[in-house]
């Protein structure tokens, strides 16, 4: 049984903790939040025995195998350093860090102290995305050459996460990090990137629309579109959609988790439904249920069996996010 502590009692902690409760090999023994009343509420809800509002006291008193950092990105580096220096492995929510320099420092401090660093990047663990990858690997449609990956919505994300309105770097950092990681998962690493951004909603600080053209090292040309300003016929939040054109056919992941494989001979269609745990909101099940699968993979990493979303791997996604902002600012194509 691995002993863990949660750092942060905000919105996402409710789903992250619930997902850990589905895994019998993990015991959450403590929770920290700077406002201790919030920690007490979450601790009572999930039967977590210890509550702290001092991170030093938490890591000094508890015998821990890992901490799960579920806080604002600006605190990730600090909490990672404090845990690593105590010899405690770190799980950190995405985005990993607010800059490449900060992300490198997080990786280095964990390496220097011989502890694991894993990033909780759950979008690649969504059931439809895993099915999409499996379809690509089946080679029924042949080698992909062109793709469009979309996350476009008018969903009011600010209602339960109001701090997003204040982010100077908004949609690329927030949801773009997820979608760019999906592109890496599906097609491999990026050769070049070009990005354009827009701010449509007037009362926010950052961009709420971004369009990116990725040239992958595999040869795939991938158009990525992300928006929180798109009023569409059908609201698809929080689904990521994809159209992948291949030499012998096309793979289409559309709304309501429908996956179509289209060849000259036939069209095969299947609905890939996420697992509905009793704590999952059915409207957001594709995200919520993926947290369990992501946590299971991280548990494999903690046990030494490997994890897809290590700090080293996710640093490549951090680089893409930084490159997107650089491209949007300068108008240049960024080469890797």
N, C-alpha and C positions, 0 to 999 in steps of 0.2 A: 504494500500500500504506500503510495507516494503522498507526502504531506505538502499541501500548497496553501498560499495566502493570496487573497485578492487585494489589489491596490486600486481603489476607486469604487465608489458606490453610486455612480451616475446611471443614466438611462440604459446603456448597454450591459451593465453588470447584471441586470435581471435576466438576460438571456444567456450571457456567458456562464454565469453560475448555474443556471438551470441545466445547461448543456453538460457541465462537469458532473452534475448529479446523475446523469445517465451512464456514467462510467464508474464501475465498481472499484477500479484500481486506484482511484484518487479520493483523498479526503481533504476538504477545505477546512482548515483549522482556525483561520483568522481573516479579518477584513480590516483595511485601513481606509479612512477618508478624513480629509482635513476638517470637515464638519462632522463631528462624531455622531450627531443625531441621525444623519443620513446613513451612516454605517450601521447604526443600531437597528434601523428599520429594515435594511437589507439582511442583516445578520439574523434577525428574528424570523423574517420570511423564509430563509433558507436553512435555518438551524445551524448557523455558524457560531461556534462557542466563544470566540474572543474578538473584541473590537478595540481598535486603536485609532488615535488621531496624531500619533507620532510614528513616522516611518522608522526612525532609529530604535524606538522601543519595540516595535513589531519585529524587526529583523534581529534585534539583540536578544529578545526573550524566547522567540519561537524556534523550534527545530524544523527547518523547512527544506524540502527538496526543490521547490520552485516558487516563484511569485508570478502572478498573472496581472500585468499592468493594464488597467482599463481606464485610462485618464487622458486628458488633453495632450496633444502631441508635444507641446512645449515642456512637459514634465517627463517625457519618456527617458531622455538621456540621464537626468538626475536619478530617477528611481532605478534605472538599469545599473548605474555605477554603484549605488548604495548596496544593492542586492549582490552584484558580482563581487564586490570587495569583501562580502561576508561568505563567499563561496556558494551562493545560491543561484541556481539556474533561472533564466529570465524568459518569460513569455510576454510579448508586447503587442498591443493592438496596432493595427495600421492606422495612418501612415507611420512607418517606423520612426521617422525623424523629420524635422522641418528643413533639413539641409543635408547634402552629401557629407559635409564635414562632420556633422553631428552623428550621422549614421555610421561613418567609419570609426568614430570614437567609441560608439556603443559596441561595435564588433571587436575593437581592440581591447577594451576593458574586460570583455567577457573572455577573450582568448588569453589575456595576461593572467586571469584568475582561474583559468581552466574550467569554466562553466559554460553551459549551453545558452545560446540565444536563439529563440524561435519567434517568428512574427505571426500573429493570428490573422492570416489572410484567408478568409473563408469563402470568397466568391468562387475560386477555382474548385471548391468542394461542393458547390451546388449540384444537385442531382442532374439537372438538364445540361450543365456544362461538362460534367463527367461523361454523360451519354454522348455529347457532341464530340468529345475527344475520342471516345471509343469508336464512333462512326468514322472519324478521320483515320484511325489506325487500322480499320477493317480493310481499307484499300478498295472498297466497292466502287467508290467514285474516283479513285486514282489520286494523283498528286495535286494538292491545292495550288492555285496560282493567284487567286484574288479573293478578298474577303471584306465584308463590312460588319463591324461589331458596334452595336448601338445600345446606349442607355439614355433614352430621351423621355422626358416626363414633365408634367406640371405639378407634381406632388409637392405639397408645402412642407418640405423637410425642416423648415425653420420652426415649426410649431412645437416639436418635441426636442429640437436641438437649436435653440435660439442663438447660441454663440456662433453658428455658421454665418449669420449675417455680418459678423464683425471680422471675418477672416479676409485678409488682404489677398491671399491665395485660397480660392474656394473650391470650385468643382473639380479641377484636375487633381488637387491634393486629396479631396474628400472621396469622390466616387471614381475619379480618373485613375487613382492608384489601383483600385480594384480591377477596372476594365483593362488597363495596360498589363496587369499581372495575368489576366485571362488570355490576352494576346500572346504573351510569352509562353504560357502553359500550352496553348493550342499550336503555335507556329514556331516556337524557339526564340532565339535572341534577335535583337533589332540591329539593322545595319545603318539606317538613317531615319530621321524623324523631322517632320515639318508640322507646325501647329499655328492655328489662328484661334483667337478667343473673342468673346463678346460679353458685355454686361447688359442684360435686358431689364431685369428687375431693378427699379431705381433706388430702393432703400437698402441695398447691400453694399459691402465694400469691395468684394472680389468678383471674379468672372463666374457667370452661371451658364455659359455655353462655350464649348471647345470642340474644334474639329482637327483631327490629326491624321496625317498620312505617314504610315510606317512602311519602310522597306525592310523586310525580314531577311536575315542571312540565308534562310531556306529558299528565298526567291519569291515568297508570297508578298503581294502588295496589299496592305491592309488599311482600310479607312475606318477610323474610330470616331464616332460622334457621341458626345455626351451633353446633356442639356437638362436644366431644371426650369426651362421657360417654354417648353413645347406643349401646346394645347392640341392634342391629337384626337382622332376619332375614337380610339380606345386607349385608355390610360393603362400602361403596362407596368408601372412601378410595383415592386422593385426588380423586375425581370431584366436580364441582359439578353438581347436578341442578336442573332448572327445569321449571315448569309455567306456561305463559303462555296466558291466556284472552283471546281476541280476538273481534271482532264477528261474524266468519264462521267461526270455528273455534278450535282449540286446538293449541298446539305443546308437545310434551312431550319433554324430554331426560331419559332415565332411565338406570339403571345399565347398565354395559357399552357406553356410548356410543351407545345406541339413540335415534334422533331420530324422533319420530312427528309427522306433521301430520294433524290430525283435522278433517274437515269433515262436513257432513251427507251429502255425496255419497260420501266415501271416506275410508279411512285409509291414508296412505302411511308406510312405515317404512324407515329406512336406518340402518346402523351406520357411524358416523364414526370410523374407526380412526386413531390418531396414527401418525406415521412412526416406524419402529423403526430408529434408528441403532445401530451396533454397540456403543456405550457405554451405551445406554439400558437401564435395568432395566425389563423388560416390565410388571411390576406397577405401575410408576409412570410409564409411557411418556407419559401424557397431560400430565404436568407437564414431564418431562425434554425431550421433543421440542419443546414450546412455547418453550423457551429459545432454540432456534435461530431461530425465526421472530421472537421478540422482539428478538434481537440484530441480525437483518437489518434490522428496522425502525429500530433505533437507529443502525445504520450509515448508513441513508438520512439520518437527522438529522445525523449527523456530516459528511456530504457536502453538507448544505444542502437536502435534498429533503423535509424534514419528518418528524416522528416523533410517533406517537400519544401516547406516554407522556413528554412533556416534564415538567420540574419544575413548570412553571406548571399543566399539566393535572393532574398527580398531587396538587398542593396541594389540589385540590377533594376528592380522596379523603381526604387528611389531615384536612380539615375535617369530613368525615363521621365519621371515627373519633373525633375529639375530641368531636363533638356526641353520639355514641352514649354515650360515658362520662359526659358532662354530663347527658344525659337519664336514664341509669340512676341517677346519684347524686341528682338533684333530683326525679325523677318528672315532669319537665316535657316537653312537646313542644317541640322545637327547630325554629325557623323560619329559613329562609335567604332 
